[in-house]
Amino acid sequence: MEQFKIQHEDLDKIFFCLSDPHRRSILSLLVSQDLTVGVIAKKTKITIASASKHVQVLVRCELISQARFGRSKLCKINFVKLSEANAWLSSIGLLNSLDISKLEDFLSTENIL
């Protein structure tokens, strides 16, 4: 049960991060290459201060990491964390493929309905 709670807390953080269009744009940029906050700001057309705040949110959610590169910090995407959200979304998709009529038949034969 504790593992289940931890997974949902992680997913809550991830989906909170993904709820903002600027953060989604940042993640889209980082898919192809590591970038500094300055480059991210320029490419997304937001201020460096705003880009820095969005990057910090993404770092706290562990969707990206930062590493020193000279005087700058390079932002790098964490594909493992993104795959956790993708796996959860995929599992929800499996529910859509269930044959509801068979479930109804089973429940009625077991006198559950």
BAGU-834799 format. One line per 3 residues: number of its first residue (from 1); for each residue y, x, z of N, C-alpha, C, O. Coordinates in pm, whole numbers. Example, Ala and Ser with C-alpha at 12.3 -4.5 7.8 and 13.67 -1.06 7.14 Angstrom:
# residues 2
1> -569,1319,780,-450,1230,780,-330,1320,780,-332,1424,846 ~ -225,1285,708,-106,1367,714,3,1290,787,114,1341,804
END
This chain:
# residues 113
1> -119,83,0,0,0,0,126,87,0,224,55,-66 ~ 122,196,74,237,288,80,265,349,-57,381,361,-96 ~ 159,386,-130,175,442,-265,242,340,-356,328,375,-437
4> 202,214,-344,259,106,-423,409,93,-397,488,76,-490 ~ 447,102,-269,587,92,-231,666,209,-287,777,191,-337 ~ 610,329,-280,678,448,-332,698,434,-482,805,466,-534
7> 596,386,-553,608,368,-697,720,272,-731,799,296,-823 ~ 729,162,-657,833,64,-686,971,117,-653,1068,87,-723 ~ 983,196,-547,1112,256,-514,1155,352,-624,1272,353,-663
10> 1062,432,-675,1092,522,-787,1134,444,-910,1230,479,-977 ~ 1060,337,-939,1094,255,-1056,1230,189,-1040,1306,178,-1137 ~ 1262,145,-919,1393,85,-894,1504,185,-926,1603,150,-990
13> 1487,309,-882,1586,414,-909,1597,439,-1059,1707,450,-1114 ~ 1482,450,-1124,1481,478,-1268,1552,367,-1345,1637,395,-1430 ~ 1518,242,-1316,1579,132,-1390,1727,115,-1355,1805,70,-1438
16> 1765,150,-1232,1908,151,-1200,1980,252,-1289,2085,222,-1345 ~ 1923,370,-1303,1984,473,-1388,1992,427,-1533,2091,453,-1601 ~ 1889,361,-1579,1885,316,-1718,1973,194,-1744,1994,156,-1859
19> 2026,134,-1638,2106,12,-1655,2245,40,-1711,2313,-52,-1757 ~ 2288,166,-1709,2422,200,-1757,2417,256,-1899,2338,346,-1926 ~ 2499,204,-1990,2494,252,-2129,2532,399,-2145,2479,467,-2233
22> 2623,449,-2060,2659,591,-2069,2541,680,-2031,2516,782,-2095 ~ 2469,640,-1926,2353,721,-1885,2243,715,-1990,2174,815,-2013 ~ 2225,600,-2053,2126,591,-2161,2167,681,-2278,2082,744,-2340
25> 2296,686,-2308,2345,774,-2415,2320,920,-2381,2280,999,-2467 ~ 2343,955,-2256,2320,1093,-2212,2172,1128,-2228,2139,1235,-2279 ~ 2085,1039,-2185,1941,1064,-2199,1902,1078,-2346,1820,1162,-2381
28> 1960,995,-2431,1931,1004,-2575,1970,1140,-2631,1899,1197,-2713 ~ 2084,1191,-2586,2127,1324,-2631,2033,1434,-2583,2003,1528,-2655 ~ 1986,1419,-2459,1904,1524,-2399,1760,1524,-2450,1686,1619,-2425
31> 1720,1421,-2520,1585,1418,-2576,1564,1535,-2672,1457,1595,-2675 ~ 1667,1566,-2750,1652,1669,-2853,1694,1808,-2808,1648,1907,-2865 ~ 1780,1818,-2707,1824,1950,-2662,1887,1945,-2524,1937,1841,-2481
34> 1884,2058,-2455,1951,2071,-2327,2100,2091,-2353,2138,2161,-2447 ~ 2185,2029,-2271,2329,2035,-2292,2404,2054,-2161,2352,2021,-2054 ~ 2525,2109,-2170,2612,2118,-2053,2687,1985,-2038,2691,1904,-2130
37> 2745,1966,-1921,2821,1844,-1895,2939,1834,-1992,2972,1725,-2039 ~ 3003,1946,-2021,3115,1946,-2114,3076,1897,-2253,3148,1818,-2314 ~ 2964,1943,-2302,2916,1900,-2433,2876,1752,-2429,2903,1677,-2522
40> 2813,1712,-2320,2776,1570,-2303,2901,1483,-2307,2904,1380,-2374 ~ 3006,1525,-2235,3131,1449,-2231,3190,1436,-2371,3234,1328,-2411 ~ 3190,1545,-2444,3247,1543,-2579,3167,1452,-2672,3225,1373,-2747
43> 3035,1463,-2667,2950,1384,-2758,2949,1235,-2723,2934,1151,-2812 ~ 2966,1202,-2596,2967,1061,-2556,3108,1004,-2547,3126,885,-2522 ~ 3208,1090,-2570,3349,1049,-2570,3393,989,-2436,3465,889,-2431
46> 3348,1054,-2327,3394,1017,-2193,3451,1143,-2129,3431,1254,-2179 ~ 3523,1127,-2019,3583,1243,-1953,3474,1329,-1890,3363,1284,-1865 ~ 3509,1454,-1866,3414,1545,-1800,3380,1493,-1661,3265,1500,-1618
49> 3481,1440,-1590,3456,1386,-1455,3357,1270,-1460,3266,1261,-1378 ~ 3376,1182,-1556,3284,1068,-1570,3144,1115,-1609,3045,1068,-1554 ~ 3137,1206,-1704,3007,1260,-1746,2937,1327,-1629,2816,1311,-1611
52> 3013,1400,-1549,2956,1470,-1433,2898,1370,-1333,2791,1393,-1277 ~ 2969,1260,-1309,2919,1157,-1216,2790,1094,-1268,2695,1073,-1193 ~ 2788,1063,-1397,2667,1004,-1456,2550,1103,-1450,2437,1064,-1423
55> 2579,1230,-1475,2474,1332,-1468,2419,1341,-1326,2298,1353,-1307 ~ 2507,1335,-1226,2460,1343,-1087,2370,1224,-1051,2272,1240,-979 ~ 2403,1107,-1102,2317,990,-1079,2180,1014,-1142,2077,986,-1080
58> 2179,1066,-1264,2052,1094,-1333,1971,1202,-1262,1849,1197,-1259 ~ 2041,1300,-1203,1972,1406,-1127,1910,1346,-1001,1795,1377,-968 ~ 1984,1261,-929,1930,1198,-807,1808,1111,-838,1716,1102,-757
61> 1808,1050,-954,1692,968,-995,1581,1053,-1055,1475,1001,-1091 ~ 1605,1181,-1065,1510,1278,-1120,1478,1255,-1267,1374,1299,-1316 ~ 1568,1187,-1339,1548,1170,-1482,1592,1294,-1560,1547,1318,-1672
64> 1681,1372,-1498,1719,1501,-1556,1727,1604,-1445,1732,1571,-1326 ~ 1727,1730,-1485,1749,1839,-1391,1859,1927,-1447,1893,1918,-1565 ~ 1914,2012,-1362,2016,2106,-1406,1975,2246,-1367,1918,2269,-1260
67> 2004,2341,-1456,1974,2481,-1429,2094,2565,-1471,2160,2537,-1571 ~ 2121,2668,-1393,2232,2758,-1424,2207,2829,-1556,2096,2874,-1583 ~ 2311,2838,-1636,2308,2913,-1761,2444,2981,-1772,2539,2924,-1825
70> 2451,3104,-1721,2580,3173,-1714,2669,3103,-1614,2631,3083,-1499 ~ 2788,3065,-1659,2882,2995,-1571,2863,2844,-1575,2926,2771,-1499 ~ 2778,2798,-1662,2757,2654,-1679,2621,2611,-1625,2537,2694,-1589
73> 2604,2480,-1620,2473,2423,-1585,2424,2345,-1705,2495,2262,-1761 ~ 2301,2374,-1745,2239,2300,-1854,2164,2180,-1797,2093,2192,-1697 ~ 2179,2068,-1861,2107,1947,-1822,1983,1935,-1909,1989,1953,-2031
76> 1872,1904,-1845,1744,1893,-1916,1675,1764,-1875,1672,1730,-1757 ~ 1621,1693,-1972,1555,1565,-1946,1419,1587,-1879,1350,1685,-1908 ~ 1382,1496,-1790,1253,1501,-1722,1164,1392,-1784,1169,1275,-1744
79> 1083,1432,-1881,1000,1335,-1952,893,1272,-1862,847,1161,-1889 ~ 853,1342,-1756,750,1288,-1667,802,1161,-1598,731,1060,-1592 ~ 924,1165,-1547,981,1048,-1480,1000,933,-1578,975,817,-1545
82> 1045,965,-1698,1062,859,-1798,928,797,-1835,920,677,-1862 ~ 824,878,-1836,692,825,-1872,640,731,-1764,562,640,-1794 ~ 681,751,-1638,642,658,-1532,695,518,-1561,624,418,-1547
85> 821,511,-1602,880,381,-1635,813,322,-1757,787,202,-1763 ~ 785,406,-1855,718,360,-1976,578,306,-1945,537,204,-2000 ~ 506,374,-1857,372,330,-1820,378,193,-1752,295,106,-1778
88> 476,175,-1665,489,46,-1597,521,-63,-1698,461,-171,-1693 ~ 615,-37,-1789,650,-136,-1891,530,-169,-1979,510,-284,-2017 ~ 452,-68,-2012,332,-90,-2093,232,-178,-2019,167,-263,-2080
91> 219,-158,-1888,124,-238,-1811,166,-384,-1809,81,-473,-1807 ~ 295,-410,-1809,345,-547,-1815,309,-609,-1949,276,-727,-1957 ~ 317,-529,-2054,280,-576,-2187,136,-620,-2195,102,-710,-2272
94> 50,-557,-2116,-92,-595,-2115,-110,-737,-2064,-203,-807,-2106 ~ -24,-781,-1976,-34,-917,-1923,-13,-1020,-2033,-71,-1128,-2029 ~ 69,-985,-2132,95,-1078,-2243,-28,-1098,-2330,-40,-1200,-2398
97> -119,-1002,-2330,-235,-1011,-2418,-353,-1086,-2354,-455,-1107,-2420 ~ -339,-1126,-2229,-447,-1202,-2164,-464,-1337,-2232,-367,-1400,-2274 ~ -588,-1380,-2243,-617,-1511,-2302,-610,-1616,-2191,-705,-1632,-2113
100> -498,-1685,-2184,-474,-1782,-2077,-576,-1896,-2080,-614,-1947,-1975 ~ -619,-1937,-2198,-715,-2048,-2207,-846,-2012,-2138,-907,-2097,-2072 ~ -890,-1887,-2151,-1014,-1845,-2083,-994,-1845,-1932,-1085,-1880,-1857
103> -876,-1805,-1889,-847,-1806,-1746,-848,-1949,-1693,-904,-1975,-1586 ~ -788,-2040,-1766,-788,-2181,-1726,-930,-2237,-1720,-964,-2310,-1626 ~ -1013,-2204,-1819,-1153,-2249,-1819,-1226,-2197,-1696,-1299,-2272,-1630
106> -1207,-2070,-1665,-1272,-2010,-1549,-1228,-2080,-1421,-1311,-2116,-1337 ~ -1098,-2098,-1406,-1046,-2161,-1284,-1096,-2304,-1269,-1124,-2348,-1157 ~ -1107,-2378,-1379,-1155,-2516,-1369,-1304,-2522,-1338,-1347,-2610,-1263
109> -1385,-2430,-1392,-1529,-2428,-1362,-1554,-2387,-1218,-1656,-2424,-1159 ~ -1465,-2311,-1161,-1480,-2268,-1022,-1412,-2366,-927,-1403,-2341,-806 ~ -1365,-2477,-981,-1295,-2580,-903,-1173,-2524,-829,-1143,-2563,-717
112> -1106,-2433,-895,-985,-2375,-836,-862,-2453,-882,-764,-2463,-809 ~ -869,-2507,-1003,-755,-2585,-1055,-761,-2729,-1012,-674,-2808,-1047
END
